[in-house]
């Protein structure tokens, strides 16, 4: 537990103190946000606000994780694990895709950066690379970071995807989650605040899996309720570091935002959540925990689908947070109420996770 706290606190302090320095640096370099021309008129004042703040989240997460290892984990003879390194690599890789997208927007002074094809190619390269690597690196118990079985709160042993099926499934999870967080990042603090909640739930889940790992069951007897996951404690460190980084960033990203995370941050956080879900064998549970991200994504899909079929808009504007802005809600009201929805989804997801553990029969 001490290592988890150190990871979170280190990332929190770095993000809290480092973000103002980044704000000043980006202002001097003119790294300002471009605003959608068809967006709410109230957003016009945000034009020029520094963006690409996701760099702070990524750096603080990486440093927080490695500092925890330096001061605590290494004292117990444990170095960085394959699961954690793969998740961090996925976060950094997608953060780089987002950085290119943000940089193009800034250089060309427009609200569109990479083409859709280029962005999806970057997600494909990163997601497939992560999936293939996650099926390697067996530990002493024969476990790899990922499993080829479909998983909710643990593997469904009767539903095997196979290597090819898993790679396709993992790519879908990574792409869907990174784009979902990206769509949610439209109001000050909305995506970062929601990410804090989902990451906090994964700190609890991964640490719970560590405490109830099958490898830790006395005499190596696997009980029905134990978890066959590799490196759960190290995954908890990653989630804690990212949570702390998002907390510190949220201080400056809250309305009125001094800096935006940009695609650099939203794609990185989406990739991080997808990676953590895959290595904790909770891919389908992520749909519940990230309920707000799902709602935001579905609103865009419905808007496009209904318009193509009827030539009429289902919402005033998509994603759905803009719909409520145009309906007359002030921005802070939308943010707080959406945070409430996100919190309820996380609470329900954790309840489902624990209920399944009890139903499987707690360890004796």
PAMAR-659366 format. One record per residue (C-alpha): residue number from 1; x, y, z. Coordinates in Angstrom, 2 decimals, decimal comma. Example, Ala and Ser with C-alpha at 12.3 -4.5 7.8 and 13.67 -1.06 7.14 Angstrom:
2
<pos=1	c1=12,30	c2=-4,50	c3=7,80> .
<pos=2	c1=13,67	c2=-1,06	c3=7,14> .
# end
This chain:
364
<pos=1	c1=0,00	c2=0,00	c3=0,00> .
<pos=2	c1=2,87	c2=2,39	c3=0,74> .
<pos=3	c1=4,14	c2=2,11	c3=-2,84> .
<pos=4	c1=0,65	c2=2,95	c3=-4,15> .
<pos=5	c1=0,48	c2=6,07	c3=-1,99> .
<pos=6	c1=3,97	c2=7,18	c3=-3,05> .
<pos=7	c1=3,10	c2=6,76	c3=-6,73> .
<pos=8	c1=-0,09	c2=8,80	c3=-6,32> .
<pos=9	c1=1,45	c2=11,57	c3=-4,21> .
<pos=10	c1=4,54	c2=11,95	c3=-6,41> .
<pos=11	c1=2,45	c2=12,27	c3=-9,57> .
<pos=12	c1=0,03	c2=14,64	c3=-7,81> .
<pos=13	c1=2,79	c2=17,01	c3=-6,66> .
<pos=14	c1=4,55	c2=16,95	c3=-10,03> .
<pos=15	c1=1,34	c2=17,64	c3=-11,92> .
<pos=16	c1=0,14	c2=20,30	c3=-9,49> .
<pos=17	c1=3,42	c2=22,21	c3=-9,52> .
<pos=18	c1=4,49	c2=21,44	c3=-13,07> .
<pos=19	c1=1,30	c2=22,47	c3=-14,88> .
<pos=20	c1=1,68	c2=26,24	c3=-14,23> .
<pos=21	c1=5,22	c2=26,09	c3=-15,63> .
<pos=22	c1=3,90	c2=24,32	c3=-18,75> .
<pos=23	c1=1,13	c2=26,93	c3=-19,07> .
<pos=24	c1=3,69	c2=29,73	c3=-19,11> .
<pos=25	c1=5,93	c2=27,85	c3=-21,57> .
<pos=26	c1=3,10	c2=27,08	c3=-23,98> .
<pos=27	c1=1,80	c2=30,65	c3=-23,82> .
<pos=28	c1=5,22	c2=31,97	c3=-24,83> .
<pos=29	c1=5,33	c2=29,53	c3=-27,74> .
<pos=30	c1=1,76	c2=30,26	c3=-28,81> .
<pos=31	c1=0,47	c2=26,73	c3=-28,29> .
<pos=32	c1=-3,16	c2=27,82	c3=-28,04> .
<pos=33	c1=-6,36	c2=25,86	c3=-28,59> .
<pos=34	c1=-8,43	c2=26,36	c3=-31,73> .
<pos=35	c1=-12,21	c2=26,22	c3=-31,18> .
<pos=36	c1=-14,80	c2=24,46	c3=-33,37> .
<pos=37	c1=-16,59	c2=27,02	c3=-35,49> .
<pos=38	c1=-19,88	c2=25,16	c3=-35,06> .
<pos=39	c1=-19,47	c2=24,86	c3=-31,28> .
<pos=40	c1=-21,35	c2=26,79	c3=-28,58> .
<pos=41	c1=-20,71	c2=30,53	c3=-28,85> .
<pos=42	c1=-19,74	c2=30,64	c3=-25,17> .
<pos=43	c1=-16,58	c2=28,69	c3=-26,05> .
<pos=44	c1=-15,18	c2=31,49	c3=-28,22> .
<pos=45	c1=-13,44	c2=33,00	c3=-25,17> .
<pos=46	c1=-11,43	c2=29,79	c3=-24,79> .
<pos=47	c1=-9,58	c2=30,32	c3=-28,04> .
<pos=48	c1=-5,87	c2=30,63	c3=-27,39> .
<pos=49	c1=-5,92	c2=28,75	c3=-24,07> .
<pos=50	c1=-2,78	c2=26,59	c3=-23,94> .
<pos=51	c1=-3,36	c2=23,00	c3=-25,01> .
<pos=52	c1=-1,34	c2=19,75	c3=-25,09> .
<pos=53	c1=-1,43	c2=19,72	c3=-21,28> .
<pos=54	c1=-1,67	c2=15,95	c3=-21,50> .
<pos=55	c1=2,14	c2=16,03	c3=-21,64> .
<pos=56	c1=2,08	c2=16,88	c3=-17,92> .
<pos=57	c1=-0,21	c2=13,94	c3=-17,14> .
<pos=58	c1=1,98	c2=11,49	c3=-19,07> .
<pos=59	c1=5,26	c2=12,69	c3=-17,57> .
<pos=60	c1=3,88	c2=12,86	c3=-14,01> .
<pos=61	c1=2,43	c2=9,35	c3=-14,34> .
<pos=62	c1=5,72	c2=7,90	c3=-15,59> .
<pos=63	c1=7,79	c2=9,61	c3=-12,89> .
<pos=64	c1=5,27	c2=8,71	c3=-10,16> .
<pos=65	c1=5,41	c2=5,05	c3=-11,12> .
<pos=66	c1=9,20	c2=4,84	c3=-11,28> .
<pos=67	c1=9,68	c2=6,83	c3=-8,06> .
<pos=68	c1=7,43	c2=4,35	c3=-6,26> .
<pos=69	c1=9,68	c2=1,55	c3=-7,51> .
<pos=70	c1=12,83	c2=3,42	c3=-6,60> .
<pos=71	c1=11,85	c2=4,02	c3=-2,97> .
<pos=72	c1=9,64	c2=1,05	c3=-2,16> .
<pos=73	c1=9,25	c2=-1,72	c3=-4,73> .
<pos=74	c1=12,96	c2=-2,17	c3=-5,37> .
<pos=75	c1=13,57	c2=-2,56	c3=-1,64> .
<pos=76	c1=11,59	c2=-5,78	c3=-1,88> .
<pos=77	c1=13,51	c2=-7,05	c3=-4,86> .
<pos=78	c1=10,82	c2=-6,24	c3=-7,45> .
<pos=79	c1=11,54	c2=-4,19	c3=-10,52> .
<pos=80	c1=9,09	c2=-2,83	c3=-13,09> .
<pos=81	c1=6,85	c2=-5,57	c3=-14,46> .
<pos=82	c1=5,77	c2=-6,43	c3=-17,98> .
<pos=83	c1=2,12	c2=-5,55	c3=-17,36> .
<pos=84	c1=2,91	c2=-2,08	c3=-16,06> .
<pos=85	c1=5,49	c2=-1,31	c3=-18,72> .
<pos=86	c1=3,13	c2=-2,35	c3=-21,51> .
<pos=87	c1=0,31	c2=-0,18	c3=-20,15> .
<pos=88	c1=2,65	c2=2,79	c3=-19,79> .
<pos=89	c1=3,96	c2=2,22	c3=-23,31> .
<pos=90	c1=0,39	c2=2,17	c3=-24,64> .
<pos=91	c1=-0,39	c2=5,43	c3=-22,83> .
<pos=92	c1=2,76	c2=7,08	c3=-24,16> .
<pos=93	c1=2,26	c2=5,80	c3=-27,71> .
<pos=94	c1=-1,28	c2=7,11	c3=-27,95> .
<pos=95	c1=-0,15	c2=10,32	c3=-26,25> .
<pos=96	c1=2,33	c2=10,76	c3=-29,11> .
<pos=97	c1=-0,48	c2=10,28	c3=-31,67> .
<pos=98	c1=-2,49	c2=12,92	c3=-29,83> .
<pos=99	c1=0,51	c2=15,24	c3=-29,63> .
<pos=100	c1=0,92	c2=15,12	c3=-33,42> .
<pos=101	c1=-2,78	c2=15,87	c3=-33,80> .
<pos=102	c1=-2,57	c2=18,85	c3=-31,42> .
<pos=103	c1=0,63	c2=20,17	c3=-32,97> .
<pos=104	c1=-0,87	c2=20,16	c3=-36,47> .
<pos=105	c1=-3,89	c2=22,09	c3=-35,17> .
<pos=106	c1=-1,59	c2=24,70	c3=-33,65> .
<pos=107	c1=0,71	c2=25,03	c3=-36,65> .
<pos=108	c1=-2,16	c2=25,27	c3=-39,16> .
<pos=109	c1=-4,41	c2=27,34	c3=-36,87> .
<pos=110	c1=-7,45	c2=25,12	c3=-37,29> .
<pos=111	c1=-9,61	c2=22,86	c3=-35,11> .
<pos=112	c1=-8,75	c2=19,74	c3=-37,15> .
<pos=113	c1=-5,37	c2=18,05	c3=-36,88> .
<pos=114	c1=-4,52	c2=14,59	c3=-38,16> .
<pos=115	c1=-6,86	c2=13,11	c3=-40,73> .
<pos=116	c1=-9,20	c2=10,42	c3=-39,43> .
<pos=117	c1=-7,24	c2=7,81	c3=-41,39> .
<pos=118	c1=-3,92	c2=8,93	c3=-39,90> .
<pos=119	c1=-5,29	c2=8,93	c3=-36,36> .
<pos=120	c1=-6,83	c2=5,48	c3=-36,74> .
<pos=121	c1=-3,56	c2=4,20	c3=-38,22> .
<pos=122	c1=-1,69	c2=5,48	c3=-35,17> .
<pos=123	c1=-4,22	c2=3,79	c3=-32,88> .
<pos=124	c1=-3,97	c2=0,59	c3=-34,95> .
<pos=125	c1=-0,18	c2=0,50	c3=-34,76> .
<pos=126	c1=-0,12	c2=1,20	c3=-31,03> .
<pos=127	c1=-3,07	c2=-1,02	c3=-30,10> .
<pos=128	c1=-1,99	c2=-4,06	c3=-32,11> .
<pos=129	c1=1,59	c2=-3,72	c3=-30,88> .
<pos=130	c1=0,33	c2=-3,64	c3=-27,28> .
<pos=131	c1=-1,96	c2=-6,65	c3=-27,85> .
<pos=132	c1=0,76	c2=-8,81	c3=-29,38> .
<pos=133	c1=3,27	c2=-7,93	c3=-26,69> .
<pos=134	c1=0,70	c2=-8,53	c3=-23,93> .
<pos=135	c1=0,50	c2=-12,20	c3=-24,94> .
<pos=136	c1=4,23	c2=-12,63	c3=-24,31> .
<pos=137	c1=6,35	c2=-12,40	c3=-21,13> .
<pos=138	c1=5,12	c2=-15,29	c3=-18,98> .
<pos=139	c1=5,93	c2=-15,08	c3=-15,28> .
<pos=140	c1=6,84	c2=-17,94	c3=-12,95> .
<pos=141	c1=3,18	c2=-18,94	c3=-12,75> .
<pos=142	c1=2,81	c2=-19,10	c3=-16,52> .
<pos=143	c1=0,67	c2=-15,96	c3=-16,71> .
<pos=144	c1=1,00	c2=-13,37	c3=-19,48> .
<pos=145	c1=-0,10	c2=-9,73	c3=-19,02> .
<pos=146	c1=-3,25	c2=-10,36	c3=-21,10> .
<pos=147	c1=-5,55	c2=-13,30	c3=-21,62> .
<pos=148	c1=-7,11	c2=-14,55	c3=-24,85> .
<pos=149	c1=-10,39	c2=-15,19	c3=-23,01> .
<pos=150	c1=-13,28	c2=-12,73	c3=-22,93> .
<pos=151	c1=-13,36	c2=-11,08	c3=-19,51> .
<pos=152	c1=-15,85	c2=-9,18	c3=-17,35> .
<pos=153	c1=-14,50	c2=-9,16	c3=-13,78> .
<pos=154	c1=-12,39	c2=-12,23	c3=-14,52> .
<pos=155	c1=-11,87	c2=-14,54	c3=-17,49> .
<pos=156	c1=-14,81	c2=-16,43	c3=-18,93> .
<pos=157	c1=-12,87	c2=-19,67	c3=-19,33> .
<pos=158	c1=-15,44	c2=-21,03	c3=-21,78> .
<pos=159	c1=-15,11	c2=-18,10	c3=-24,20> .
<pos=160	c1=-11,70	c2=-18,18	c3=-25,87> .
<pos=161	c1=-10,97	c2=-15,56	c3=-28,53> .
<pos=162	c1=-7,72	c2=-17,06	c3=-29,77> .
<pos=163	c1=-4,67	c2=-14,98	c3=-30,60> .
<pos=164	c1=-6,11	c2=-13,30	c3=-33,70> .
<pos=165	c1=-9,48	c2=-12,73	c3=-32,06> .
<pos=166	c1=-7,85	c2=-11,22	c3=-28,99> .
<pos=167	c1=-5,68	c2=-8,85	c3=-31,04> .
<pos=168	c1=-8,76	c2=-7,59	c3=-32,91> .
<pos=169	c1=-10,73	c2=-7,30	c3=-29,67> .
<pos=170	c1=-7,89	c2=-5,45	c3=-27,91> .
<pos=171	c1=-7,57	c2=-3,02	c3=-30,81> .
<pos=172	c1=-11,32	c2=-2,31	c3=-30,60> .
<pos=173	c1=-11,10	c2=-1,73	c3=-26,84> .
<pos=174	c1=-8,09	c2=0,58	c3=-27,17> .
<pos=175	c1=-9,53	c2=2,57	c3=-30,07> .
<pos=176	c1=-13,02	c2=2,83	c3=-28,61> .
<pos=177	c1=-11,80	c2=3,93	c3=-25,18> .
<pos=178	c1=-9,27	c2=6,46	c3=-26,43> .
<pos=179	c1=-11,84	c2=8,01	c3=-28,78> .
<pos=180	c1=-14,48	c2=7,99	c3=-26,02> .
<pos=181	c1=-12,26	c2=9,98	c3=-23,64> .
<pos=182	c1=-11,37	c2=12,27	c3=-26,54> .
<pos=183	c1=-15,08	c2=12,97	c3=-27,20> .
<pos=184	c1=-15,68	c2=13,64	c3=-23,49> .
<pos=185	c1=-12,89	c2=16,23	c3=-23,39> .
<pos=186	c1=-15,06	c2=19,14	c3=-24,48> .
<pos=187	c1=-15,69	c2=21,02	c3=-21,22> .
<pos=188	c1=-13,26	c2=22,30	c3=-18,61> .
<pos=189	c1=-12,31	c2=19,45	c3=-16,30> .
<pos=190	c1=-14,94	c2=17,02	c3=-17,55> .
<pos=191	c1=-12,60	c2=14,35	c3=-18,96> .
<pos=192	c1=-9,89	c2=14,80	c3=-16,32> .
<pos=193	c1=-12,38	c2=14,65	c3=-13,43> .
<pos=194	c1=-14,08	c2=11,57	c3=-14,85> .
<pos=195	c1=-10,73	c2=9,90	c3=-15,47> .
<pos=196	c1=-9,79	c2=10,45	c3=-11,81> .
<pos=197	c1=-12,86	c2=8,48	c3=-10,74> .
<pos=198	c1=-12,33	c2=5,58	c3=-13,15> .
<pos=199	c1=-8,61	c2=5,38	c3=-12,32> .
<pos=200	c1=-9,43	c2=5,39	c3=-8,59> .
<pos=201	c1=-11,71	c2=2,41	c3=-9,16> .
<pos=202	c1=-8,86	c2=0,59	c3=-10,87> .
<pos=203	c1=-6,55	c2=1,27	c3=-7,94> .
<pos=204	c1=-9,11	c2=-0,54	c3=-5,77> .
<pos=205	c1=-9,67	c2=-3,35	c3=-8,28> .
<pos=206	c1=-5,99	c2=-4,05	c3=-8,97> .
<pos=207	c1=-5,07	c2=-3,90	c3=-5,29> .
<pos=208	c1=-7,97	c2=-6,22	c3=-4,46> .
<pos=209	c1=-6,76	c2=-8,65	c3=-7,12> .
<pos=210	c1=-3,29	c2=-8,51	c3=-5,56> .
<pos=211	c1=-4,68	c2=-9,37	c3=-2,16> .
<pos=212	c1=-6,73	c2=-12,23	c3=-3,61> .
<pos=213	c1=-4,37	c2=-13,49	c3=-6,30> .
<pos=214	c1=-4,47	c2=-17,22	c3=-6,96> .
<pos=215	c1=-0,69	c2=-17,34	c3=-6,59> .
<pos=216	c1=-1,07	c2=-16,07	c3=-3,01> .
<pos=217	c1=-3,61	c2=-18,69	c3=-1,93> .
<pos=218	c1=-2,11	c2=-20,98	c3=0,69> .
<pos=219	c1=-0,39	c2=-24,08	c3=-0,69> .
<pos=220	c1=-1,06	c2=-22,83	c3=-4,23> .
<pos=221	c1=-4,65	c2=-24,08	c3=-4,26> .
<pos=222	c1=-6,70	c2=-21,86	c3=-6,58> .
<pos=223	c1=-10,08	c2=-21,01	c3=-5,10> .
<pos=224	c1=-13,10	c2=-20,01	c3=-7,17> .
<pos=225	c1=-12,88	c2=-16,37	c3=-6,07> .
<pos=226	c1=-9,16	c2=-15,77	c3=-6,60> .
<pos=227	c1=-7,81	c2=-13,79	c3=-9,57> .
<pos=228	c1=-5,43	c2=-15,11	c3=-12,22> .
<pos=229	c1=-3,93	c2=-11,78	c3=-13,20> .
<pos=230	c1=-0,27	c2=-10,99	c3=-13,66> .
<pos=231	c1=1,35	c2=-8,11	c3=-11,69> .
<pos=232	c1=-1,83	c2=-6,64	c3=-10,11> .
<pos=233	c1=0,10	c2=-4,61	c3=-7,52> .
<pos=234	c1=2,22	c2=-2,98	c3=-10,19> .
<pos=235	c1=-0,90	c2=-2,18	c3=-12,21> .
<pos=236	c1=-2,31	c2=-0,53	c3=-9,07> .
<pos=237	c1=0,84	c2=1,64	c3=-8,99> .
<pos=238	c1=0,22	c2=2,76	c3=-12,57> .
<pos=239	c1=-3,45	c2=3,55	c3=-11,88> .
<pos=240	c1=-2,53	c2=5,44	c3=-8,69> .
<pos=241	c1=0,16	c2=7,48	c3=-10,45> .
<pos=242	c1=-2,22	c2=8,38	c3=-13,28> .
<pos=243	c1=-4,96	c2=9,26	c3=-10,79> .
<pos=244	c1=-2,60	c2=11,60	c3=-8,93> .
<pos=245	c1=-1,44	c2=13,17	c3=-12,19> .
<pos=246	c1=-5,04	c2=13,81	c3=-13,26> .
<pos=247	c1=-5,89	c2=15,25	c3=-9,84> .
<pos=248	c1=-3,05	c2=17,76	c3=-10,04> .
<pos=249	c1=-3,89	c2=18,65	c3=-13,62> .
<pos=250	c1=-7,58	c2=19,09	c3=-12,74> .
<pos=251	c1=-6,66	c2=21,91	c3=-10,34> .
<pos=252	c1=-5,63	c2=23,98	c3=-13,38> .
<pos=253	c1=-8,03	c2=22,41	c3=-15,87> .
<pos=254	c1=-11,17	c2=23,16	c3=-13,83> .
<pos=255	c1=-13,43	c2=25,91	c3=-15,16> .
<pos=256	c1=-12,22	c2=28,39	c3=-16,23> .
<pos=257	c1=-9,40	c2=26,21	c3=-17,52> .
<pos=258	c1=-5,87	c2=27,59	c3=-17,58> .
<pos=259	c1=-4,84	c2=24,73	c3=-19,88> .
<pos=260	c1=-6,48	c2=21,93	c3=-21,88> .
<pos=261	c1=-5,19	c2=18,36	c3=-22,02> .
<pos=262	c1=-5,79	c2=18,22	c3=-25,78> .
<pos=263	c1=-5,73	c2=15,00	c3=-27,75> .
<pos=264	c1=-2,32	c2=14,42	c3=-26,17> .
<pos=265	c1=-4,01	c2=13,79	c3=-22,86> .
<pos=266	c1=-7,36	c2=12,36	c3=-23,90> .
<pos=267	c1=-5,93	c2=9,69	c3=-26,21> .
<pos=268	c1=-3,25	c2=8,82	c3=-23,65> .
<pos=269	c1=-5,77	c2=8,48	c3=-20,82> .
<pos=270	c1=-8,13	c2=6,44	c3=-22,98> .
<pos=271	c1=-5,29	c2=4,12	c3=-23,93> .
<pos=272	c1=-4,21	c2=3,86	c3=-20,31> .
<pos=273	c1=-7,71	c2=2,87	c3=-19,16> .
<pos=274	c1=-8,02	c2=0,32	c3=-21,98> .
<pos=275	c1=-4,62	c2=-1,15	c3=-21,16> .
<pos=276	c1=-5,42	c2=-1,42	c3=-17,45> .
<pos=277	c1=-8,77	c2=-3,08	c3=-18,25> .
<pos=278	c1=-7,04	c2=-5,64	c3=-20,48> .
<pos=279	c1=-4,29	c2=-6,61	c3=-18,02> .
<pos=280	c1=-6,74	c2=-6,77	c3=-15,08> .
<pos=281	c1=-9,11	c2=-8,98	c3=-17,14> .
<pos=282	c1=-11,97	c2=-6,46	c3=-16,82> .
<pos=283	c1=-12,50	c2=-5,31	c3=-20,41> .
<pos=284	c1=-16,29	c2=-5,56	c3=-20,27> .
<pos=285	c1=-16,45	c2=-4,05	c3=-16,78> .
<pos=286	c1=-14,79	c2=-0,93	c3=-18,22> .
<pos=287	c1=-18,06	c2=-0,29	c3=-20,08> .
<pos=288	c1=-19,77	c2=0,06	c3=-16,69> .
<pos=289	c1=-16,99	c2=1,95	c3=-14,89> .
<pos=290	c1=-16,62	c2=4,37	c3=-17,80> .
<pos=291	c1=-20,36	c2=4,79	c3=-18,21> .
<pos=292	c1=-20,09	c2=8,51	c3=-18,94> .
<pos=293	c1=-17,57	c2=7,87	c3=-21,73> .
<pos=294	c1=-20,03	c2=5,37	c3=-23,20> .
<pos=295	c1=-22,90	c2=7,87	c3=-23,07> .
<pos=296	c1=-20,80	c2=10,54	c3=-24,78> .
<pos=297	c1=-19,77	c2=8,14	c3=-27,54> .
<pos=298	c1=-23,29	c2=6,80	c3=-28,08> .
<pos=299	c1=-24,61	c2=10,36	c3=-28,42> .
<pos=300	c1=-22,25	c2=10,95	c3=-31,35> .
<pos=301	c1=-23,14	c2=7,63	c3=-32,98> .
<pos=302	c1=-26,88	c2=8,30	c3=-32,61> .
<pos=303	c1=-26,55	c2=11,86	c3=-33,86> .
<pos=304	c1=-24,75	c2=10,75	c3=-37,01> .
<pos=305	c1=-26,98	c2=7,72	c3=-37,59> .
<pos=306	c1=-30,28	c2=9,55	c3=-37,13> .
<pos=307	c1=-29,13	c2=12,46	c3=-39,30> .
<pos=308	c1=-28,10	c2=10,15	c3=-42,14> .
<pos=309	c1=-31,47	c2=8,38	c3=-42,04> .
<pos=310	c1=-33,83	c2=11,32	c3=-41,43> .
<pos=311	c1=-31,71	c2=14,43	c3=-42,18> .
<pos=312	c1=-32,76	c2=15,62	c3=-38,72> .
<pos=313	c1=-30,61	c2=16,02	c3=-35,61> .
<pos=314	c1=-31,44	c2=13,99	c3=-32,52> .
<pos=315	c1=-29,54	c2=16,41	c3=-30,25> .
<pos=316	c1=-28,83	c2=20,12	c3=-30,47> .
<pos=317	c1=-25,20	c2=19,14	c3=-30,85> .
<pos=318	c1=-23,04	c2=16,10	c3=-30,16> .
<pos=319	c1=-21,28	c2=15,03	c3=-27,99> .
<pos=320	c1=-24,18	c2=15,27	c3=-25,59> .
<pos=321	c1=-22,55	c2=17,73	c3=-23,17> .
<pos=322	c1=-22,85	c2=20,38	c3=-25,90> .
<pos=323	c1=-26,54	c2=19,51	c3=-26,29> .
<pos=324	c1=-27,22	c2=20,61	c3=-22,72> .
<pos=325	c1=-25,11	c2=23,75	c3=-23,12> .
<pos=326	c1=-27,20	c2=24,77	c3=-26,13> .
<pos=327	c1=-30,33	c2=23,89	c3=-24,14> .
<pos=328	c1=-29,43	c2=26,62	c3=-21,66> .
<pos=329	c1=-27,39	c2=24,87	c3=-18,96> .
<pos=330	c1=-24,31	c2=26,81	c3=-17,87> .
<pos=331	c1=-21,03	c2=24,97	c3=-18,38> .
<pos=332	c1=-20,33	c2=24,33	c3=-14,69> .
<pos=333	c1=-23,78	c2=22,80	c3=-14,24> .
<pos=334	c1=-23,17	c2=20,37	c3=-17,10> .
<pos=335	c1=-19,75	c2=19,44	c3=-15,73> .
<pos=336	c1=-20,89	c2=18,77	c3=-12,15> .
<pos=337	c1=-23,97	c2=16,81	c3=-13,21> .
<pos=338	c1=-21,91	c2=14,72	c3=-15,62> .
<pos=339	c1=-19,38	c2=14,10	c3=-12,84> .
<pos=340	c1=-22,29	c2=12,81	c3=-10,74> .
<pos=341	c1=-23,22	c2=10,41	c3=-13,55> .
<pos=342	c1=-19,59	c2=9,30	c3=-13,81> .
<pos=343	c1=-19,41	c2=8,74	c3=-10,05> .
<pos=344	c1=-22,59	c2=6,68	c3=-10,04> .
<pos=345	c1=-21,25	c2=4,53	c3=-12,89> .
<pos=346	c1=-17,99	c2=3,93	c3=-11,01> .
<pos=347	c1=-19,82	c2=3,09	c3=-7,77> .
<pos=348	c1=-22,09	c2=0,66	c3=-9,60> .
<pos=349	c1=-19,13	c2=-0,94	c3=-11,38> .
<pos=350	c1=-17,24	c2=-1,45	c3=-8,12> .
<pos=351	c1=-20,41	c2=-2,89	c3=-6,60> .
<pos=352	c1=-20,68	c2=-5,37	c3=-9,45> .
<pos=353	c1=-17,00	c2=-6,31	c3=-9,06> .
<pos=354	c1=-17,34	c2=-6,97	c3=-5,33> .
<pos=355	c1=-20,70	c2=-8,73	c3=-5,66> .
<pos=356	c1=-19,17	c2=-11,16	c3=-8,14> .
<pos=357	c1=-16,33	c2=-11,84	c3=-5,72> .
<pos=358	c1=-18,82	c2=-12,66	c3=-2,95> .
<pos=359	c1=-20,91	c2=-14,82	c3=-5,24> .
<pos=360	c1=-17,83	c2=-16,80	c3=-6,25> .
<pos=361	c1=-17,18	c2=-17,56	c3=-2,57> .
<pos=362	c1=-14,72	c2=-15,42	c3=-0,55> .
<pos=363	c1=-11,34	c2=-16,93	c3=0,18> .
<pos=364	c1=-11,08	c2=-18,74	c3=3,47> .
# end
